[in-house]
Amino acid sequence: MTRISPRTVLHRAAGSLAAAGLLASAALAGAAVPAQAADAPVFTLGGPAETGLHPYPESGAPKGATVGITVNNPSQDEENDGYGGHFTLTFDLSGVDGVADVAFDGESNSADCEVTGTKAVCEDWGIWPGLQGAADLLVTAAEGSKNGDTGTITVTGEAEGVTFAPFTTRLTVGGPDLVMERLPFDQELNPGDQQQAPITFTNRGSRDADGVLLTLMYSRGLDIPQRYTNCEYTVDAPDVPGIGWTTALCSVEGSFEAGATYTLATPLTIEATTRAFYDTFVYRIHEDGAAQRTAQRAGAPFARGAGPVLKAVPAKASQQGATARGSDLNPGDNQQEADFRTKNTADFVAYGDEASGAAGTTVKADLGFRNEGPAWIGYLRSGEDVATVDFTVPQGASVTAKPDRCRAVTADGKYREDQKSPAPRYVCDTSMTVRDGEGLDLPFELRIDEALIGASGEVTVRNTWLQTPALPFDPKPANNTAFLVLNGEGGGSDSGGTTDGGSGEPSTPPTSAPDPEESPSGTPGPSASTTSDGGSAGTTGGSGGGGGLASTGSTALIASGTAAGALAVGLLLFMAARRRAAAQHV
């Protein structure tokens, strides 16, 4: 199973499935930038603030950990090829002498590294724009070291014409190792179903944990009805707005002994709401502390609950105990996840527009769809787009401005190399989420080349795959199509594209009075719950600019995020699935 985190969703939506930081033993840290010449580039060295080491064993080889050192070139210039010279990283190991043994991972390091006594030097070439790995240190507790022994490694850099901000990381022998146990959920649900979640975790480390921070994340279709007074909550994952996550950070007091297993005094209740469809629940455990809470908040606003206190109690007798605080020895097992599939539907309703103008004039039109629910649709695991709006340009008109998310295709919906000149047809993908009650507003501008009476073009919301256009979750395909009508007779326009009750028969262009038996159910055009994709420069119309789907928050994942951003996902540029082979996709 692919792990979910806010940053997962964010990076999916940006074209990457990687998620960095949430499962690390501590947040990545960097040092203050020293004074430098005004024109000298400044590269920042970084890595984990602290790493816990398994104590040196009585027999056998010690267990190692990896400390990844990074270098960040903050340049945002796409024309910048980065720094193309040699550079040197120097590691001062004197602070961990007798605490840890340090070596370098020869397989993962591109640098040529050598350790001599309490100093290590790495030689490498090239620092590209953005964050990249610089060196991976293999660290183990030193023979003769004891629980609680601690020390630091300082990393400095040197290169011609470049300034490096130094970095210091701490190594500590021993620490808690909090392991979250997987719960046996029923994952096939109906709206309204509830089940208990008796969160259980074990401290398999060499020290007690002084309080724990329980993090709960659940996507838009799930709910935990009880709000606890020692938990703080935010809607949408930290740094990935719009994906649909709720995040709860619960500080549970107590000393959680090494070797002991704990469970919640009262199990949580997980509910599939009326808008559930594909949903994910993430639950993880860390030792509590101000730094951990700050890292998990990621700058998002949280509000404290007003219910009872959430407590954890021993599930079995403690086997051993200790006292000091330290970093988690294996942060990779702190988190578990569960995916749920709820039997539900979502009604996507297309809307068109009407406009009038003489030959040679330019008109504006708003097209798109809205999700009338009841379900929200979110593909947080795969990051796939939910749907595509397919727009055929009316005869006698040509598009002069379009939303950025839309691309030109041929008349039969196939790939078109030319994206600049007017095309007969356009397709516009959503992101990985579409919330209930929201949708996609697409402002277009069209030039009237020939003033034809009642010229119309279809606006269809469909599956992203042209070969299989039906939306698998939508029980009312009749209202998936509406029309853009230019210079319509009598000013009547079927901008809603619906039939009464969704009879299954598509609505027809409003060039004549509609049959009373097939009259539209309304005109679901842009509304307060529908956001607008700003389109290209100079494009106006709709309800505003720049956002695309309100549910994407387009960042995360995420997304938030993407974001997501998944678990919410930029959110969020758009993931690589958006750039799938156009011959298959459009």
Wavefront OBJ file of the C-alpha trace (Angstrom):
o trace
v 0.000 0.000 0.000
v 1.253 3.477 -0.848
v 1.577 5.576 2.275
v -0.630 8.618 2.596
v 0.281 11.929 4.190
v -0.570 15.551 3.432
v 2.706 15.882 1.636
v 2.003 12.678 -0.285
v -1.087 14.271 -1.739
v 0.765 17.471 -2.405
v 3.521 15.786 -4.381
v 1.118 13.581 -6.303
v -0.714 16.622 -7.522
v 2.639 18.154 -8.423
v 3.688 15.111 -10.437
v 5.408 12.985 -7.811
v 4.282 10.233 -5.458
v 7.098 10.985 -2.983
v 6.262 12.358 0.460
v 8.988 13.795 2.647
v 9.191 14.539 6.330
v 6.062 13.278 8.104
v 7.568 9.913 8.999
v 11.015 11.250 9.823
v 12.228 11.083 13.381
v 12.356 14.872 13.403
v 11.734 17.742 11.022
v 14.479 18.625 8.571
v 16.477 21.517 9.939
v 18.964 24.046 8.659
v 21.180 26.687 10.192
v 21.073 30.446 9.950
v 22.717 31.848 6.830
v 26.067 33.486 7.532
v 27.033 36.853 6.127
v 28.179 36.665 2.515
v 28.916 38.757 -0.516
v 25.780 40.203 -2.090
v 26.239 38.279 -5.353
v 27.384 34.955 -3.873
v 24.835 32.117 -4.073
v 23.906 30.685 -0.672
v 23.282 26.934 -0.405
v 21.751 25.545 2.788
v 22.859 22.243 4.290
v 20.220 20.258 6.167
v 19.026 16.884 7.445
v 17.242 15.405 10.481
v 17.580 17.496 13.630
v 18.064 14.365 15.768
v 18.461 10.627 15.215
v 18.092 7.877 17.813
v 20.519 4.962 17.785
v 19.839 1.427 18.923
v 22.043 0.701 21.944
v 25.194 -1.307 21.323
v 24.176 -4.993 21.693
v 25.675 -7.500 24.076
v 26.269 -9.792 21.096
v 26.097 -9.434 17.352
v 26.473 -6.364 15.178
v 24.848 -3.065 16.191
v 21.781 -1.868 14.290
v 22.505 1.116 12.107
v 20.574 4.204 11.068
v 20.995 6.523 8.108
v 21.401 10.277 8.440
v 20.718 11.917 5.083
v 22.457 15.250 4.583
v 20.889 17.527 1.986
v 21.882 20.681 0.164
v 19.354 23.208 -1.074
v 19.962 25.577 -3.960
v 17.038 28.008 -3.571
v 17.235 29.355 -7.108
v 13.834 29.544 -8.820
v 15.284 30.492 -12.201
v 14.249 27.834 -14.711
v 17.089 28.946 -16.970
v 19.589 28.332 -14.163
v 21.445 25.064 -14.614
v 22.697 25.229 -11.024
v 26.224 25.373 -9.747
v 28.526 23.510 -12.096
v 31.708 23.375 -10.062
v 33.350 21.163 -7.473
v 32.434 21.483 -3.811
v 33.636 19.999 -0.525
v 31.625 18.979 2.519
v 33.461 18.616 5.829
v 31.985 16.681 8.773
v 33.219 17.409 12.292
v 32.721 14.082 14.118
v 34.479 15.030 17.342
v 31.151 15.645 19.066
v 30.090 11.988 18.686
v 33.434 10.438 19.594
v 32.627 7.498 21.894
v 28.898 7.934 21.192
v 28.564 6.775 17.585
v 30.579 5.246 14.783
v 30.152 6.972 11.401
v 30.679 5.633 7.893
v 29.335 6.588 4.456
v 26.943 4.658 2.252
v 29.000 4.009 -0.845
v 26.023 2.863 -2.909
v 23.802 5.896 -2.378
v 26.493 8.573 -2.256
v 27.657 10.172 -5.483
v 30.295 12.020 -3.497
v 33.771 10.636 -2.806
v 33.864 10.495 1.004
v 36.608 9.534 3.415
v 36.668 9.384 7.234
v 39.933 10.191 9.013
v 39.744 10.110 12.820
v 37.112 12.634 13.926
v 36.846 14.296 10.532
v 35.231 13.265 7.261
v 35.513 14.952 3.871
v 33.279 14.475 0.806
v 34.174 15.765 -2.646
v 31.468 16.179 -5.295
v 30.490 18.208 -8.346
v 27.320 20.091 -9.270
v 24.448 21.495 -7.197
v 21.230 21.806 -9.162
v 18.319 24.146 -8.301
v 16.159 22.811 -5.472
v 16.758 20.268 -2.715
v 19.039 17.296 -3.356
v 20.828 14.638 -1.348
v 24.448 15.415 -0.578
v 25.634 12.453 1.528
v 24.210 9.546 3.538
v 25.921 8.796 6.845
v 25.663 5.283 8.260
v 25.660 5.632 12.044
v 25.680 3.041 14.854
v 26.113 3.275 18.595
v 29.782 3.023 19.549
v 30.992 0.082 21.572
v 31.006 1.106 25.215
v 28.335 3.780 24.754
v 25.374 3.920 27.126
v 21.716 4.826 26.958
v 21.378 8.598 26.920
v 24.832 9.322 25.498
v 24.465 12.102 22.950
v 26.583 14.260 20.668
v 26.475 16.372 17.517
v 27.903 16.329 13.998
v 28.487 19.654 12.255
v 28.594 19.860 8.460
v 30.186 22.738 6.550
v 30.642 23.322 2.837
v 33.107 25.062 0.608
v 33.153 25.929 -3.086
v 34.505 28.727 -5.238
v 32.077 31.650 -5.396
v 29.520 29.908 -3.153
v 28.522 30.274 0.512
v 27.171 27.309 2.479
v 24.957 27.665 5.555
v 26.329 25.025 7.992
v 24.187 22.374 9.658
v 24.331 20.479 12.954
v 22.559 17.203 13.694
v 22.342 15.319 17.015
v 22.812 11.579 17.628
v 21.498 10.003 20.829
v 21.945 6.424 22.010
v 18.666 4.782 22.934
v 15.150 6.137 22.880
v 11.547 5.066 22.561
v 10.392 3.093 19.543
v 6.658 3.616 19.234
v 4.972 1.082 16.968
v 1.372 1.563 15.819
v -0.608 -1.665 15.570
v -2.809 -2.259 12.509
v -6.557 -2.435 13.190
v -8.830 -5.003 11.457
v -11.344 -2.594 9.897
v -14.314 -3.554 7.746
v -13.400 -1.655 4.591
v -16.589 -2.166 2.513
v -19.180 0.227 3.921
v -22.557 1.855 3.446
v -23.279 5.507 4.302
v -23.960 5.788 8.016
v -21.922 2.723 9.018
v -19.904 3.103 12.226
v -17.125 0.954 13.642
v -14.797 1.154 16.589
v -11.108 1.979 16.357
v -9.311 0.851 19.547
v -5.974 2.509 18.690
v -3.158 0.363 20.131
v 0.592 0.989 20.177
v 3.714 -0.509 21.728
v 6.963 1.062 22.910
v 9.648 -1.321 21.659
v 12.504 1.044 22.439
v 15.055 1.263 25.216
v 13.475 4.244 26.993
v 10.075 5.431 28.135
v 8.141 7.941 26.057
v 7.216 11.029 28.038
v 3.717 11.546 26.656
v 2.589 10.614 23.145
v 1.167 12.608 20.259
v -1.563 10.669 18.452
v -2.204 12.012 14.957
v -5.489 11.115 13.253
v -6.184 12.041 9.631
v -9.392 11.157 7.814
v -10.622 12.210 4.403
v -13.818 14.088 3.650
v -16.218 11.126 3.642
v -15.241 9.941 7.136
v -15.906 11.405 10.562
v -14.958 10.819 14.193
v -18.004 12.357 15.917
v -16.413 12.849 19.343
v -14.123 15.868 19.752
v -11.685 15.504 22.665
v -10.457 18.299 24.884
v -6.816 17.203 24.625
v -7.017 17.127 20.828
v -6.778 20.026 18.396
v -8.388 19.895 14.971
v -8.048 21.436 11.533
v -10.007 20.840 8.337
v -7.767 20.210 5.335
v -4.352 18.803 5.964
v -1.554 21.121 7.073
v 0.096 22.841 4.069
v -2.332 21.118 1.666
v -5.604 23.097 1.624
v -8.578 21.842 -0.335
v -8.000 18.085 -0.355
v -10.625 17.358 2.280
v -8.671 15.997 5.238
v -9.521 16.502 8.872
v -6.431 16.293 11.089
v -6.542 15.770 14.850
v -3.453 16.104 17.049
v -4.059 14.499 20.443
v -1.554 15.022 23.262
v -1.900 12.072 25.637
v -0.141 12.497 28.971
v 1.722 9.774 30.815
v 4.915 7.780 30.886
v 4.696 5.060 28.264
v 7.182 2.437 29.339
v 9.630 0.600 27.154
v 8.295 -2.888 26.400
v 4.669 -2.008 27.227
v 1.604 -1.961 24.988
v -1.141 0.647 25.357
v -4.643 1.119 23.985
v -7.221 3.884 24.197
v -9.360 3.818 27.337
v -12.390 4.313 25.065
v -12.152 3.298 21.379
v -12.670 5.932 18.723
v -15.733 5.699 16.481
v -15.145 5.914 12.720
v -18.245 6.810 10.688
v -18.862 6.684 6.934
v -20.900 9.833 6.273
v -23.506 10.417 3.572
v -20.777 11.834 1.311
v -18.342 8.922 1.685
v -16.989 7.128 -1.404
v -13.252 6.357 -1.515
v -11.770 7.401 1.825
v -8.659 6.908 3.924
v -7.939 6.920 7.643
v -4.352 7.504 8.821
v -3.307 7.005 12.444
v 0.208 7.434 13.801
v 2.055 7.842 17.078
v 5.065 9.913 18.160
v 6.544 10.938 21.448
v 4.918 14.224 22.402
v 6.808 17.479 22.579
v 6.612 21.083 21.434
v 8.846 20.483 18.398
v 6.800 17.476 17.289
v 3.503 19.366 17.614
v 4.895 22.327 15.684
v 6.115 20.044 12.904
v 2.739 18.299 12.656
v 0.798 21.578 12.614
v 2.867 22.800 9.653
v 1.597 26.326 10.238
v -2.112 25.454 9.919
v -4.694 26.869 12.356
v -6.008 24.295 14.849
v -8.973 24.523 17.234
v -9.204 22.544 20.484
v -12.067 20.129 21.086
v -14.525 20.498 23.950
v -15.318 16.868 24.799
v -13.803 14.400 27.283
v -10.101 13.657 27.670
v -8.657 11.005 25.368
v -6.579 8.583 27.469
v -4.373 5.569 26.826
v -4.117 2.690 29.297
v -1.826 -0.363 29.487
v -2.968 -3.292 27.394
v -0.523 -5.641 29.107
v 2.047 -5.462 31.883
v 5.184 -3.471 31.310
v 8.320 -5.548 30.911
v 10.961 -2.904 31.509
v 11.330 0.761 32.196
v 13.636 3.756 31.776
v 13.371 7.512 32.088
v 15.062 9.771 29.531
v 13.589 11.240 26.348
v 15.124 10.446 22.940
v 14.372 10.185 19.226
v 12.261 7.317 17.891
v 14.562 4.447 16.932
v 12.441 3.357 13.957
v 10.036 6.063 12.760
v 8.945 3.947 9.792
v 6.557 1.842 11.922
v 4.797 4.729 13.676
v 1.952 4.920 11.162
v -0.877 2.720 9.883
v -3.526 3.415 7.247
v -6.888 2.019 6.179
v -8.807 2.572 2.943
v -12.600 2.402 2.765
v -14.985 1.948 -0.150
v -18.522 3.164 0.539
v -21.444 2.232 -1.725
v -22.444 5.690 -2.901
v -22.953 7.880 -5.959
v -22.225 11.411 -7.141
v -24.313 13.310 -9.704
v -22.111 15.456 -11.952
v -24.269 18.070 -13.711
v -22.843 19.883 -16.737
v -23.762 23.474 -17.496
v -23.359 25.565 -20.610
v -24.030 29.174 -21.446
v -25.470 31.494 -24.073
v -23.882 34.503 -25.730
v -24.676 36.787 -28.623
v -22.527 38.940 -30.854
v -22.027 40.206 -34.356
v -19.387 38.795 -36.665
v -15.936 39.937 -35.572
v -16.837 40.485 -31.913
v -15.559 38.526 -28.914
v -17.919 37.036 -26.335
v -17.388 35.408 -22.941
v -18.883 32.110 -21.817
v -18.779 30.092 -18.594
v -18.870 26.312 -18.913
v -18.337 23.462 -16.516
v -20.130 21.215 -14.069
v -21.028 20.843 -10.426
v -21.203 17.814 -8.173
v -24.698 17.539 -6.707
v -23.594 14.642 -4.525
v -24.286 13.046 -2.283
v -20.703 11.720 -2.441
v -17.452 13.542 -2.806
v -15.014 11.863 -5.208
v -11.341 11.713 -4.291
v -8.668 9.486 -5.832
v -6.107 10.113 -3.111
v -4.193 6.871 -3.579
v -3.711 6.969 -7.335
v -3.796 10.733 -7.754
v -5.813 10.266 -10.963
v -7.997 13.074 -12.221
v -11.669 12.502 -11.398
v -13.257 13.741 -14.614
v -12.819 15.744 -17.815
v -14.940 18.539 -19.241
v -15.129 18.034 -23.018
v -16.127 21.168 -24.975
v -16.906 21.269 -28.688
v -16.672 24.795 -30.124
v -19.876 26.005 -31.839
v -19.777 26.360 -35.609
v -18.803 29.838 -36.774
v -16.746 30.645 -33.658
v -13.150 30.210 -32.519
v -11.631 30.233 -29.037
v -9.352 33.194 -28.310
v -8.747 32.571 -24.586
v -9.137 29.457 -22.431
v -8.365 28.298 -18.880
v -4.835 27.047 -18.378
v -6.066 23.589 -17.398
v -7.697 23.108 -20.831
v -5.883 21.763 -23.881
v -6.797 21.771 -27.535
v -7.641 18.496 -29.296
v -8.818 17.497 -32.749
v -12.481 17.348 -33.727
v -12.587 13.634 -32.829
v -10.930 14.241 -29.450
v -7.424 13.079 -30.335
v -4.051 14.617 -29.545
v -3.266 17.954 -31.196
v 0.267 19.243 -31.437
v -0.736 22.866 -32.034
v -1.922 24.365 -28.749
v -1.822 28.013 -29.808
v -4.175 28.392 -32.754
v -7.958 27.926 -32.299
v -9.081 24.313 -32.128
v -12.458 22.664 -32.764
v -12.523 21.012 -29.358
v -11.040 21.393 -25.867
v -10.684 19.050 -22.894
v -10.207 20.250 -19.316
v -9.266 17.826 -16.535
v -10.259 18.183 -12.910
v -7.797 17.360 -10.165
v -7.814 14.230 -7.990
v -10.758 15.453 -5.899
v -14.207 16.892 -6.531
v -16.140 17.816 -3.408
v -19.866 17.460 -3.038
v -21.565 20.782 -3.711
v -18.638 22.107 -5.715
v -17.431 21.849 -9.262
v -15.379 23.311 -12.076
v -16.059 26.685 -13.708
v -14.262 27.231 -17.008
v -14.303 30.757 -18.497
v -13.747 30.879 -22.259
v -13.581 33.746 -24.744
v -14.724 33.179 -28.311
v -14.597 35.281 -31.451
v -17.741 35.250 -33.596
v -16.322 34.539 -37.046
v -19.745 34.045 -38.637
v -22.971 35.077 -36.919
v -24.985 31.855 -37.222
v -28.370 31.680 -35.521
v -28.442 29.102 -32.730
v -24.987 27.633 -33.270
v -24.283 25.282 -30.387
v -21.411 23.248 -28.963
v -21.611 20.414 -26.482
v -20.242 20.690 -22.945
v -19.857 17.198 -21.483
v -18.417 16.071 -18.182
v -17.065 12.554 -18.680
v -14.480 10.029 -17.604
v -10.887 11.042 -18.345
v -10.566 8.158 -20.822
v -12.208 8.990 -24.146
v -12.658 5.295 -24.899
v -14.793 4.819 -21.757
v -16.569 8.146 -21.254
v -19.146 7.066 -18.659
v -18.551 8.270 -15.099
v -18.640 5.055 -13.033
v -20.111 6.740 -9.953
v -22.768 8.875 -11.701
v -26.295 7.377 -11.854
v -27.721 10.198 -14.044
v -25.819 10.366 -17.340
v -28.551 12.500 -18.966
v -27.382 15.647 -17.209
v -23.708 15.108 -18.032
v -24.163 17.158 -21.225
v -25.175 20.790 -21.716
v -24.664 23.306 -24.540
v -23.020 26.612 -25.323
v -25.416 28.434 -27.667
v -24.401 31.460 -29.728
v -27.019 33.878 -31.055
v -29.886 31.640 -29.987
v -33.386 32.457 -31.196
v -35.538 34.051 -28.507
v -32.651 34.152 -26.048
v -33.562 30.750 -24.565
v -30.639 28.589 -23.488
v -30.358 25.154 -22.004
v -27.496 26.128 -19.761
v -28.275 23.373 -17.295
v -28.123 20.451 -19.639
v -30.479 18.387 -17.492
v -33.709 16.551 -17.938
v -36.423 16.329 -15.341
v -35.359 13.588 -12.969
v -32.517 12.417 -15.223
v -34.543 10.297 -17.643
v -31.453 9.061 -19.461
v -32.185 11.045 -22.650
v -29.649 13.805 -23.361
v -30.916 17.340 -23.537
v -30.950 18.975 -26.985
v -29.572 22.344 -28.089
v -32.191 25.021 -27.341
v -32.775 26.142 -30.920
v -36.508 25.602 -30.397
v -38.903 25.481 -27.485
v -38.216 22.427 -25.303
v -40.667 19.581 -25.033
v -42.500 19.925 -21.690
v -41.842 16.251 -21.017
v -38.086 16.798 -21.424
v -37.719 20.257 -19.934
v -34.552 20.991 -17.954
v -34.735 20.711 -14.204
v -33.004 24.034 -13.768
v -30.049 26.083 -14.786
v -27.134 24.904 -12.657
v -24.643 27.453 -13.835
v -21.825 28.931 -11.782
v -22.720 29.344 -8.128
v -21.059 30.332 -4.882
v -19.872 26.760 -4.446
v -18.252 26.607 -7.890
v -14.807 28.075 -8.353
v -13.259 29.380 -11.522
v -10.072 28.418 -13.266
v -8.477 31.709 -14.135
v -7.508 30.515 -17.617
v -5.035 32.410 -19.730
v -4.064 36.029 -19.316
v -6.883 38.427 -20.065
v -9.601 35.828 -19.501
v -12.479 36.885 -17.310
v -15.815 35.450 -16.278
v -17.003 32.826 -13.839
v -16.677 33.402 -10.134
v -13.050 34.389 -9.873
v -9.605 33.347 -10.998
v -6.785 30.990 -10.301
v -8.391 28.189 -8.358
v -9.789 25.584 -10.704
v -11.566 23.126 -8.453
v -12.310 24.536 -5.056
v -11.672 21.066 -3.682
v -8.097 21.002 -4.958
v -7.041 24.155 -3.214
v -4.728 23.835 -6.070
v -1.366 23.667 -4.535
v -0.925 20.046 -1.814
v -1.457 16.566 -1.547
v -0.991 17.438 -2.034
v -2.973 19.728 -1.916
v -3.196 19.259 -0.574
v -3.167 18.758 -1.894
v -2.015 17.619 -4.152
v -2.698 17.851 -2.304
v -3.558 16.044 -1.198
v -3.074 15.166 -0.703
v -3.596 12.789 -0.345
v -3.562 10.845 2.826
v -4.867 15.554 0.763
v -3.325 16.025 -0.853
v -1.051 21.645 -5.159
v -2.129 20.803 -3.125
v -0.473 22.036 -6.293
v 0.709 21.705 -9.879
v -0.616 18.499 -11.456
v 0.632 14.914 -11.241
v 2.214 12.914 -13.961
v -1.094 11.180 -14.685
v -2.286 14.503 -16.088
v 0.489 14.201 -18.650
v -0.371 10.664 -19.706
v -0.166 9.896 -23.385
v -2.767 12.137 -24.979
v -3.769 9.495 -27.499
v -5.093 7.405 -24.601
v -6.220 10.177 -22.344
v -8.123 12.680 -24.410
l 1 2 3 4 5 6 7 8 9 10 11 12 13 14 15 16 17 18 19 20 21 22 23 24 25 26 27 28 29 30 31 32 33 34 35 36 37 38 39 40 41 42 43 44 45 46 47 48 49 50 51 52 53 54 55 56 57 58 59 60 61 62 63 64 65 66 67 68 69 70 71 72 73 74 75 76 77 78 79 80 81 82 83 84 85 86 87 88 89 90 91 92 93 94 95 96 97 98 99 100 101 102 103 104 105 106 107 108 109 110 111 112 113 114 115 116 117 118 119 120 121 122 123 124 125 126 127 128 129 130 131 132 133 134 135 136 137 138 139 140 141 142 143 144 145 146 147 148 149 150 151 152 153 154 155 156 157 158 159 160 161 162 163 164 165 166 167 168 169 170 171 172 173 174 175 176 177 178 179 180 181 182 183 184 185 186 187 188 189 190 191 192 193 194 195 196 197 198 199 200 201 202 203 204 205 206 207 208 209 210 211 212 213 214 215 216 217 218 219 220 221 222 223 224 225 226 227 228 229 230 231 232 233 234 235 236 237 238 239 240 241 242 243 244 245 246 247 248 249 250 251 252 253 254 255 256 257 258 259 260 261 262 263 264 265 266 267 268 269 270 271 272 273 274 275 276 277 278 279 280 281 282 283 284 285 286 287 288 289 290 291 292 293 294 295 296 297 298 299 300 301 302 303 304 305 306 307 308 309 310 311 312 313 314 315 316 317 318 319 320 321 322 323 324 325 326 327 328 329 330 331 332 333 334 335 336 337 338 339 340 341 342 343 344 345 346 347 348 349 350 351 352 353 354 355 356 357 358 359 360 361 362 363 364 365 366 367 368 369 370 371 372 373 374 375 376 377 378 379 380 381 382 383 384 385 386 387 388 389 390 391 392 393 394 395 396 397 398 399 400 401 402 403 404 405 406 407 408 409 410 411 412 413 414 415 416 417 418 419 420 421 422 423 424 425 426 427 428 429 430 431 432 433 434 435 436 437 438 439 440 441 442 443 444 445 446 447 448 449 450 451 452 453 454 455 456 457 458 459 460 461 462 463 464 465 466 467 468 469 470 471 472 473 474 475 476 477 478 479 480 481 482 483 484 485 486 487 488 489 490 491 492 493 494 495 496 497 498 499 500 501 502 503 504 505 506 507 508 509 510 511 512 513 514 515 516 517 518 519 520 521 522 523 524 525 526 527 528 529 530 531 532 533 534 535 536 537 538 539 540 541 542 543 544 545 546 547 548 549 550 551 552 553 554 555 556 557 558 559 560 561 562 563 564 565 566 567
l 568 569
l 570 571 572 573 574 575 576 577 578 579 580 581 582 583 584 585 586
